[in-house]
Amino acid sequence: MPTAPKFDSTKSGLIDAIAAAAGITKVQAKAAYEAVVQVAYKGAKAKEGYTLPGLCKFVIGERKARMGLNPLTKEKIKIPKAKILKVKVVKAAKDAVLGKKK
């Protein structure tokens, strides 16, 4: 399998790198990229979250209600609870980027 060329951190740069590494056209690479993104979005809505193997895991969490301060008036305000999307880096990605711990 050929190695991916250096790319910039834009969507088009990633698509160019995928096309070059896989030996496919940019149109095919874009379609594949879009399909992976849509699967990840749909999977992230599931109760158990969605793991993109080798990269990350998407999990829906909840931030508790809390008290905060209005930065302009310094008045106390209540911040309601909110659903949030957490992205956790999987061990394989950490090891690939940072190296394995000894």
Sine and cosine of phi, psi and omega as CSV:
sin_phi,cos_phi,sin_psi,cos_psi,sin_omega,cos_omega
0.00,0.00,0.78,-0.62,-0.01,-1.00
-0.93,0.36,0.47,-0.88,0.02,-1.00
-0.99,0.14,0.49,-0.87,-0.02,-1.00
-0.96,0.27,0.67,-0.74,0.06,-1.00
-0.96,0.29,0.27,-0.96,0.05,-1.00
-0.90,0.43,0.65,-0.76,-0.01,-1.00
-0.67,-0.74,0.32,-0.95,0.09,-1.00
-0.99,0.13,0.19,-0.98,-0.10,-0.99
-1.00,-0.03,0.62,0.78,0.09,-1.00
-0.96,-0.27,0.24,-0.97,0.02,-1.00
-0.87,0.49,-0.70,0.71,-0.02,-1.00
-0.92,0.40,-0.58,0.82,0.05,-1.00
-0.91,0.42,-0.64,0.77,0.04,-1.00
-0.91,0.41,-0.67,0.74,0.02,-1.00
-0.90,0.44,-0.67,0.75,0.06,-1.00
-0.86,0.51,-0.68,0.74,-0.01,-1.00
-0.92,0.38,-0.64,0.77,0.03,-1.00
-0.89,0.45,-0.71,0.70,0.00,-1.00
-0.87,0.49,-0.70,0.72,-0.02,-1.00
-0.92,0.38,-0.68,0.73,-0.05,-1.00
-0.94,0.35,-0.58,0.81,-0.05,-1.00
-1.00,-0.03,-0.17,0.98,-0.02,-1.00
0.94,0.35,0.60,0.80,0.02,-1.00
-0.84,-0.54,0.13,-0.99,0.01,-1.00
-0.97,0.25,0.29,-0.96,0.04,-1.00
-0.91,0.42,-0.55,0.83,0.02,-1.00
-0.90,0.43,-0.68,0.73,0.03,-1.00
-0.92,0.39,-0.65,0.76,0.01,-1.00
-0.90,0.43,-0.65,0.76,0.02,-1.00
-0.90,0.43,-0.67,0.74,0.02,-1.00
-0.89,0.46,-0.67,0.74,0.01,-1.00
-0.91,0.42,-0.70,0.72,0.02,-1.00
-0.87,0.49,-0.74,0.68,-0.01,-1.00
-0.88,0.47,-0.61,0.79,0.02,-1.00
-0.91,0.42,-0.69,0.73,0.02,-1.00
-0.89,0.47,-0.68,0.73,0.00,-1.00
-0.88,0.47,-0.71,0.71,-0.02,-1.00
-0.91,0.42,-0.64,0.77,0.05,-1.00
-0.89,0.45,-0.67,0.74,0.00,-1.00
-0.90,0.43,-0.67,0.74,0.02,-1.00
-0.88,0.47,-0.72,0.69,-0.01,-1.00
-0.91,0.42,-0.69,0.72,0.00,-1.00
-0.91,0.40,-0.54,0.84,-0.02,-1.00
-0.91,0.42,-0.40,0.91,0.01,-1.00
-0.97,0.24,-0.25,0.97,0.00,-1.00
-0.93,0.37,0.43,-0.90,-0.03,-1.00
-0.84,0.54,-0.66,0.75,-0.05,-1.00
-1.00,0.06,-0.04,1.00,0.00,-1.00
1.00,0.08,-0.19,-0.98,-0.03,-1.00
-0.59,-0.81,0.75,-0.66,0.04,-1.00
-0.97,-0.23,0.82,-0.58,0.14,-0.99
-1.00,-0.03,0.99,-0.16,-0.17,-0.98
-0.77,0.64,0.76,-0.65,0.04,-1.00
1.00,0.08,-0.13,0.99,-0.03,-1.00
-0.84,-0.55,-0.94,0.35,-0.14,-0.99
-0.40,-0.92,0.15,-0.99,0.07,-1.00
-0.80,-0.60,0.74,-0.67,0.06,-1.00
-0.99,-0.16,0.78,-0.63,-0.02,-1.00
-0.67,-0.74,0.69,-0.72,0.09,-1.00
-1.00,0.07,0.76,-0.65,0.02,-1.00
-0.82,-0.57,-0.02,-1.00,0.01,-1.00
-0.72,-0.69,0.75,-0.67,0.08,-1.00
-1.00,-0.08,0.77,-0.64,-0.03,-1.00
-0.93,0.37,0.40,-0.92,0.11,-0.99
-0.92,0.40,0.55,-0.83,-0.04,-1.00
-0.42,-0.91,0.19,-0.98,0.06,-1.00
-0.99,-0.10,0.62,-0.78,0.02,-1.00
-0.67,-0.74,-0.03,-1.00,0.01,-1.00
-0.86,-0.51,0.71,-0.71,0.15,-0.99
-0.95,0.32,0.86,-0.51,-0.08,-1.00
-0.91,0.41,-0.39,0.92,-0.01,-1.00
-0.99,0.10,-0.73,0.69,-0.09,-1.00
-0.98,-0.18,-0.16,0.99,-0.07,-1.00
0.88,0.47,0.29,0.96,0.02,-1.00
-0.98,0.19,0.62,-0.78,0.04,-1.00
-0.96,0.28,0.69,-0.73,0.04,-1.00
-0.74,-0.68,0.45,-0.89,0.05,-1.00
-1.00,-0.08,0.82,-0.58,0.05,-1.00
-0.99,-0.15,0.86,-0.50,-0.06,-1.00
-0.95,0.31,0.29,-0.96,0.06,-1.00
-0.91,0.41,0.43,-0.90,-0.06,-1.00
-0.54,-0.84,0.53,-0.85,0.13,-0.99
-0.99,0.13,0.66,-0.75,0.01,-1.00
-0.74,-0.67,0.37,-0.93,0.08,-1.00
-0.96,-0.27,0.85,-0.52,0.03,-1.00
-0.98,-0.20,0.62,-0.78,0.07,-1.00
-0.85,-0.52,0.89,-0.45,-0.02,-1.00
-0.94,-0.34,0.75,-0.67,0.03,-1.00
-0.98,0.22,0.74,-0.67,0.00,-1.00
-0.99,0.15,0.34,-0.94,-0.07,-1.00
-0.85,0.53,-0.63,0.78,-0.02,-1.00
-0.87,0.50,-0.64,0.77,0.02,-1.00
-0.93,0.36,-0.67,0.74,0.03,-1.00
-0.87,0.50,-0.71,0.70,-0.01,-1.00
-0.90,0.43,-0.63,0.78,-0.02,-1.00
-0.92,0.38,-0.60,0.80,-0.06,-1.00
-1.00,0.05,-0.71,0.71,-0.10,-1.00
-1.00,-0.09,-0.25,0.97,-0.10,-0.99
1.00,0.03,0.45,-0.89,-0.02,-1.00
-0.96,0.28,0.59,-0.81,0.07,-1.00
-0.97,0.26,0.58,-0.82,0.00,-1.00
-0.99,-0.14,0.00,0.00,0.00,0.00
